[in-house]
Amino acid sequence: MVKKMIMLMAGVVSLTMMISCKNPAGKTAAVLSTEDSLMKVKINEYVTVKLTTDLTKLSAKEKQMIPILIEVAGIIDELYWQQVIGDKKTFIAAIQDTLMKHFAEINYGPWERLNGNAPFIPGFGNKPGGANFYPSDMTREEFEKWDNKDKNSQYTLVRRNEDKSLKTIWYHDAYQQQITRAADLLRQAAKLAEDPGLKKYLDLRAQAFLTDDYFASDMAWMEMKNNTVDFVIGPIENYEDALYGYKTAYEGAVLVKDKEWSVKLAKFASFLPGLQQNLPVEAKYKKEKPGTDSDLNAYDVIFVSGNSNNVSKTIAINLPNDEKVQMAKGSRRLQLKNAMHAKFDHILVPISELLIDPAQKANIKFDAFFSNVMFHEVAHGLGIKNTVNGKGTVREALKEKYSSFEEAKADILGLFMATQLIAKGEVTGITQEDCFVTYMAGLIRSVRFGAASAHGKANMMCFNFFADHGAFERSNNGTYLVNFEKTRDAMNKWAANVIKFEGDGDYTGASAYLETNGKIRETLQSDIERLKTAKIPLDILYDQGTAVLGL
């Protein structure tokens, strides 16, 4: 069994306990009170929403299944803590201050994720780029010289032998006790599944947990069509590994399908091949054919854990990430309608009231927000997955920069898709102008996630490109206006740039571009500070669980 805590934790926990129980700096009560107030301010930057759904659409067995899935998601939450910093109970128990403890639970550690991962607990330094996936004392040079066939795997931890040499340990071995329990629960849930596709998926996912081979279960997940309950679970996204972007973090999401909305959305995936051919880029960058088995559905999310729950809440899902599955089956796009509504109502609308030019406030519409987010997820299937020059997959070639550029690609191609389909009359009820203005407001919302987030960096690159091309104009009164003609031109140019970075596998160029343009500039930063003054929430937190659902 792998040690559950990195070396840093051993010293830091005792430091935190010292700081919590005694005031080593000799601070006065007034100073401690100020720190307490700061925690209150930080916690109050979030708004809490209840995760519920219409339970009448569920069968009796589905209602029995959901608490089991939530229990699995809870186990996955423990594993995510292990991957970030180590044992949660040890870490949390060392924090005596109640407010600081709560803020640490929100952030899954002592680093403020929406503030550049700045440490907020005394005694902690910068967040390790490799989280707890790698030894804290490992250097890049050491890793890159190391000859090990499993070191780049998405599902291995890197640890040290007794002689200090490096070794890999598969997730299912490192977390054997929790993984075995989660697999058993998944099989229990499978016995309750009335939909054959869901039953097959849950059984195969249980097996995948025990082997770290997720291909078969990903394929089964793609083949599900008629299930009402859905479950996204496993080590999936690689955002937590800021060192190389190789290692995937555990997460879970229990979902209930909104079948009426899903019927409305079903047709859009069929437009992917035509849209791929219309991309504003050279033919060699669009030679791949998107999978034709992709589907698009709307859901209520009723429980999230792990990487899905760490501060900036997901409002849409595009999976699987496995390029082999995508080429064979496409991907599934899950729009989390209740989470989306919460962010639109509590965050986007208040932002638009403060920062969008009065002449364009009427263009801020939920349907435009929904379309932009939906097509963002669909657009992950567009462009190119394998480099044009033999550098392997785009993910491999761009390493830790991949996530930021892939999110930027999806962002701009999602807008491209929305405008194309509106022009064709396939999307009705909103205009291209609605999408443009809502897109700009959405970027302002997302760049608040800061430099520590791949999504935040992606949105900074997008916003800065549009601003540099005169598409987004800032008025003297501190509001923003979309220049529609320049936005159309900038959209096509930025789409071509991002796809080229990916297709060329240009790690050096991508790194330099991100370093220069993936930052919030001074003027926008001052406007974002105005959002704080106006007490507009940074993001949402969830009140969730079986009690909230009434189960």
Summary of the structure (lengths in Angstrom):
residues: 551
radius of gyration: 23.0
end to end distance: 35.4
largest distance: 68.2
contacts: 1883
relative contact order: 0.11
helix: 56%
strand: 13%
